[in-house]
Amino acid sequence: MGNTDRIIRVILALVFAALYFTGTITGTWGTVLVVLGGVFLATSVISFCPLYSIFGINSCGRKK
């Protein structure tokens, strides 16, 4: 997983958390966003996304 991908995931996780904790989005959608934000944050911290490996996606730059 590339650095740009990791940064975008962290930003999205923070936005999702802010929307939920300020009460902008509540209920089922709020819960879904918090869980998705947690997944984004976890995958960015460990630098690995299981879906990327399943679909053969590589957001990391080419290694020389």
MIMARKE-344989 format. One line per field, with one value per atom (N, C-alpha, C, O): residue number from 0; residue in three letters; atom name; x, y negated, z negated. Coordinates in nm, 2 decimals. Each point is the difference from the previous one (the first is absolute). Example, Ala and Ser with C-alpha at 12.3 -4.5 7.8 and 13.67 -1.06 7.14 Angstrom:
2
n = c(0,0,0,0,1,1,1,1)
res = c(ALA,ALA,ALA,ALA,SER,SER,SER,SER)
atom = c(N,CA,C,O,N,CA,C,O)
x = c(1.32,-0.09,0.09,0.10,-0.14,0.09,-0.08,0.05)
y = c(0.57,-0.12,-0.12,0.00,-0.11,-0.11,-0.11,-0.11)
z = c(-0.78,0.00,0.00,-0.07,0.14,0.00,-0.08,-0.01)
END
This chain:
64
n = c(0,0,0,0,1,1,1,1,2,2,2,2,3,3,3,3,4,4,4,4,5,5,5,5,6,6,6,6,7,7,7,7,8,8,8,8,9,9,9,9,10,10,10,10,11,11,11,11,12,12,12,12,13,13,13,13,14,14,14,14,15,15,15,15,16,16,16,16,17,17,17,17,18,18,18,18,19,19,19,19,20,20,20,20,21,21,21,21,22,22,22,22,23,23,23,23,24,24,24,24,25,25,25,25,26,26,26,26,27,27,27,27,28,28,28,28,29,29,29,29,30,30,30,30,31,31,31,31,32,32,32,32,33,33,33,33,34,34,34,34,35,35,35,35,36,36,36,36,37,37,37,37,38,38,38,38,39,39,39,39,40,40,40,40,41,41,41,41,42,42,42,42,43,43,43,43,44,44,44,44,45,45,45,45,46,46,46,46,47,47,47,47,48,48,48,48,49,49,49,49,50,50,50,50,51,51,51,51,52,52,52,52,53,53,53,53,54,54,54,54,55,55,55,55,56,56,56,56,57,57,57,57,58,58,58,58,59,59,59,59,60,60,60,60,61,61,61,61,62,62,62,62,63,63,63,63)
res = c(MET,MET,MET,MET,GLY,GLY,GLY,GLY,ASN,ASN,ASN,ASN,THR,THR,THR,THR,ASP,ASP,ASP,ASP,ARG,ARG,ARG,ARG,ILE,ILE,ILE,ILE,ILE,ILE,ILE,ILE,ARG,ARG,ARG,ARG,VAL,VAL,VAL,VAL,ILE,ILE,ILE,ILE,LEU,LEU,LEU,LEU,ALA,ALA,ALA,ALA,LEU,LEU,LEU,LEU,VAL,VAL,VAL,VAL,PHE,PHE,PHE,PHE,ALA,ALA,ALA,ALA,ALA,ALA,ALA,ALA,LEU,LEU,LEU,LEU,TYR,TYR,TYR,TYR,PHE,PHE,PHE,PHE,THR,THR,THR,THR,GLY,GLY,GLY,GLY,THR,THR,THR,THR,ILE,ILE,ILE,ILE,THR,THR,THR,THR,GLY,GLY,GLY,GLY,THR,THR,THR,THR,TRP,TRP,TRP,TRP,GLY,GLY,GLY,GLY,THR,THR,THR,THR,VAL,VAL,VAL,VAL,LEU,LEU,LEU,LEU,VAL,VAL,VAL,VAL,VAL,VAL,VAL,VAL,LEU,LEU,LEU,LEU,GLY,GLY,GLY,GLY,GLY,GLY,GLY,GLY,VAL,VAL,VAL,VAL,PHE,PHE,PHE,PHE,LEU,LEU,LEU,LEU,ALA,ALA,ALA,ALA,THR,THR,THR,THR,SER,SER,SER,SER,VAL,VAL,VAL,VAL,ILE,ILE,ILE,ILE,SER,SER,SER,SER,PHE,PHE,PHE,PHE,CYS,CYS,CYS,CYS,PRO,PRO,PRO,PRO,LEU,LEU,LEU,LEU,TYR,TYR,TYR,TYR,SER,SER,SER,SER,ILE,ILE,ILE,ILE,PHE,PHE,PHE,PHE,GLY,GLY,GLY,GLY,ILE,ILE,ILE,ILE,ASN,ASN,ASN,ASN,SER,SER,SER,SER,CYS,CYS,CYS,CYS,GLY,GLY,GLY,GLY,ARG,ARG,ARG,ARG,LYS,LYS,LYS,LYS,LYS,LYS,LYS,LYS)
atom = c(N,CA,C,O,N,CA,C,O,N,CA,C,O,N,CA,C,O,N,CA,C,O,N,CA,C,O,N,CA,C,O,N,CA,C,O,N,CA,C,O,N,CA,C,O,N,CA,C,O,N,CA,C,O,N,CA,C,O,N,CA,C,O,N,CA,C,O,N,CA,C,O,N,CA,C,O,N,CA,C,O,N,CA,C,O,N,CA,C,O,N,CA,C,O,N,CA,C,O,N,CA,C,O,N,CA,C,O,N,CA,C,O,N,CA,C,O,N,CA,C,O,N,CA,C,O,N,CA,C,O,N,CA,C,O,N,CA,C,O,N,CA,C,O,N,CA,C,O,N,CA,C,O,N,CA,C,O,N,CA,C,O,N,CA,C,O,N,CA,C,O,N,CA,C,O,N,CA,C,O,N,CA,C,O,N,CA,C,O,N,CA,C,O,N,CA,C,O,N,CA,C,O,N,CA,C,O,N,CA,C,O,N,CA,C,O,N,CA,C,O,N,CA,C,O,N,CA,C,O,N,CA,C,O,N,CA,C,O,N,CA,C,O,N,CA,C,O,N,CA,C,O,N,CA,C,O,N,CA,C,O,N,CA,C,O,N,CA,C,O,N,CA,C,O,N,CA,C,O,N,CA,C,O,N,CA,C,O)
x = c(0.08,-0.08,0.09,0.09,-0.12,0.08,-0.03,-0.10,0.19,-0.02,-0.12,-0.07,0.05,-0.12,-0.13,-0.09,0.09,-0.12,-0.02,-0.11,0.22,-0.01,-0.05,-0.08,0.13,-0.04,-0.15,-0.07,0.03,-0.15,-0.08,-0.11,0.15,-0.08,-0.01,-0.10,0.21,0.00,-0.09,-0.08,0.09,-0.09,-0.15,-0.08,0.05,-0.14,-0.04,-0.12,0.20,-0.03,-0.03,-0.10,0.18,-0.03,-0.13,-0.07,0.05,-0.13,-0.12,-0.10,0.11,-0.11,-0.03,-0.11,0.22,-0.01,-0.06,-0.09,0.13,-0.05,-0.15,-0.07,0.03,-0.14,-0.08,-0.12,0.17,-0.08,0.00,-0.11,0.22,0.01,-0.06,-0.04,0.02,-0.07,-0.15,-0.07,0.03,-0.14,-0.06,-0.12,0.21,-0.04,-0.07,-0.10,0.17,-0.06,-0.01,0.09,-0.22,-0.03,-0.06,-0.02,-0.02,-0.07,0.09,0.12,-0.18,0.07,0.11,0.11,-0.14,0.11,0.12,0.11,-0.14,0.11,0.08,0.13,-0.19,0.07,0.08,0.12,-0.17,0.07,0.12,0.11,-0.12,0.11,0.11,0.12,-0.16,0.10,0.08,0.12,-0.19,0.06,0.09,0.12,-0.16,0.08,0.12,0.11,-0.13,0.12,0.10,0.12,-0.17,0.09,0.08,0.12,-0.19,0.07,0.11,0.11,-0.15,0.09,0.12,0.12,-0.14,0.11,0.09,0.12,-0.18,0.08,0.08,0.12,-0.18,0.08,0.11,0.10,-0.12,0.10,0.12,0.11,-0.14,0.10,0.09,0.12,-0.19,0.08,0.05,0.07,-0.11,0.04,-0.03,0.07,-0.19,-0.04,-0.16,-0.06,0.01,-0.14,-0.03,0.05,-0.12,-0.03,-0.07,0.02,-0.11,-0.07,0.09,-0.02,0.13,0.10,0.06,0.02,0.02,0.07,-0.10,0.04,-0.17,-0.09,-0.02,-0.01,0.00,-0.03,0.13,-0.01,0.13,0.12,0.04,0.07,-0.13,0.03,0.13,0.02,0.06,0.12,0.01,0.02,-0.04,0.01,0.14,0.02,0.07,0.14,0.08,-0.03,0.12,0.08,0.09,0.02,0.02,0.08,0.14,0.06,-0.02,0.13,0.11,-0.02,0.13,0.10,0.11,0.10)
y = c(0.12,-0.12,-0.12,-0.01,-0.09,-0.12,-0.10,0.01,-0.11,-0.10,-0.09,-0.04,0.01,-0.08,0.07,-0.06,0.19,0.08,0.00,-0.01,0.03,0.00,-0.13,-0.01,-0.10,-0.14,-0.02,-0.05,0.09,-0.02,0.08,-0.05,0.17,0.09,-0.06,0.00,-0.06,-0.06,-0.13,-0.02,-0.06,-0.11,0.04,-0.06,0.16,0.04,0.06,-0.03,0.10,0.05,-0.11,0.00,-0.11,-0.11,-0.08,-0.04,0.03,-0.07,0.09,-0.06,0.19,0.08,-0.01,-0.01,0.01,-0.01,-0.13,-0.01,-0.10,-0.13,-0.01,-0.06,0.11,0.00,0.08,-0.04,0.15,0.08,-0.07,-0.01,-0.03,-0.05,-0.14,-0.04,-0.04,-0.12,0.01,-0.09,0.21,0.03,-0.03,0.00,-0.03,-0.04,0.13,-0.01,0.12,0.13,0.09,0.03,0.02,0.09,0.13,0.02,0.06,0.13,0.10,0.00,0.07,0.11,-0.06,0.06,-0.16,-0.06,-0.05,0.01,-0.07,-0.04,0.12,-0.01,0.12,0.11,0.06,0.04,-0.03,0.05,-0.09,0.05,-0.18,-0.09,0.02,-0.01,0.02,0.02,0.13,0.01,0.10,0.13,-0.01,0.04,-0.10,-0.02,-0.09,0.03,-0.13,-0.09,0.08,-0.02,0.11,0.09,0.09,0.02,0.03,0.09,-0.08,0.05,-0.17,-0.08,-0.03,0.00,-0.04,-0.03,0.12,-0.01,0.12,0.12,0.04,0.04,-0.04,0.04,-0.10,0.04,-0.17,-0.09,0.01,-0.02,0.06,0.02,0.12,0.00,0.11,0.12,0.01,0.09,-0.19,-0.01,0.12,0.04,0.01,0.12,0.00,-0.02,0.04,0.01,0.13,0.03,0.06,0.13,0.00,0.08,-0.18,-0.01,-0.03,0.05,-0.12,-0.03,0.12,0.02,0.07,0.13,0.09,0.07,-0.07,0.09,-0.05,0.08,-0.21,-0.05,-0.04,-0.04,0.06,-0.03,-0.14,-0.04,-0.05,-0.14,-0.03,0.05,-0.14,-0.05,-0.15,-0.06,-0.01,-0.14,-0.05,-0.12,0.21,-0.04,-0.02,0.07,-0.16,-0.03,0.12,0.09,-0.08,0.11,0.00,-0.11,0.23,0.01,0.02,0.09,-0.16,0.02,0.08,0.03)
z = c(0.00,0.00,0.00,-0.08,0.17,0.01,-0.10,-0.07,0.05,-0.10,0.03,-0.09,0.22,0.03,-0.04,-0.05,0.08,-0.04,-0.15,-0.05,-0.02,-0.15,-0.05,-0.10,0.15,-0.04,0.02,-0.08,0.20,0.04,-0.10,-0.04,0.01,-0.09,-0.14,-0.06,0.01,-0.13,0.00,-0.10,0.20,0.01,0.00,-0.06,0.14,0.01,-0.13,-0.04,-0.03,-0.14,-0.09,-0.08,0.08,-0.08,0.03,-0.09,0.22,0.04,-0.04,-0.05,0.07,-0.04,-0.15,-0.05,-0.03,-0.15,-0.04,-0.09,0.16,-0.03,0.03,-0.08,0.19,0.04,-0.10,-0.03,-0.02,-0.10,-0.13,-0.06,0.01,-0.14,-0.01,-0.11,0.22,-0.01,0.02,-0.01,0.04,0.01,0.14,0.02,0.08,0.13,0.07,0.06,-0.08,0.05,-0.12,-0.07,0.06,-0.11,0.05,0.12,-0.22,0.04,0.07,-0.03,0.11,0.08,0.08,0.00,0.07,0.09,-0.08,0.04,-0.16,-0.09,-0.04,-0.01,-0.03,-0.04,0.11,-0.02,0.14,0.12,0.02,0.03,-0.04,0.03,-0.11,0.04,-0.16,-0.11,0.02,-0.01,0.05,0.02,0.13,-0.01,0.11,0.12,-0.03,0.05,-0.13,-0.04,-0.08,0.02,-0.10,-0.08,0.09,-0.02,0.12,0.09,0.08,0.02,0.03,0.07,-0.09,0.05,-0.17,-0.09,-0.03,0.00,-0.02,-0.03,0.12,-0.01,0.13,0.12,0.03,0.06,-0.09,0.03,-0.10,0.03,-0.16,-0.10,0.04,-0.02,0.06,0.03,0.14,0.04,0.04,0.14,0.09,0.09,-0.12,0.08,0.01,-0.10,0.22,0.02,0.06,0.11,-0.18,0.06,0.13,0.08,-0.06,0.13,0.11,0.12,-0.14,0.10,0.05,0.12,-0.22,0.04,0.08,0.09,-0.13,0.07,0.14,0.10,-0.07,0.13,0.07,0.12,-0.18,0.07,0.02,0.09,-0.18,0.01,-0.08,-0.11,0.16,-0.06,0.01,0.11,-0.23,0.00,-0.03,-0.01,-0.02,-0.03,0.13,0.10,-0.11,0.12,0.03,-0.08,0.21,0.04,-0.07,-0.01,-0.04,-0.06,0.10,0.09,-0.10,0.10,-0.05,0.07)
END
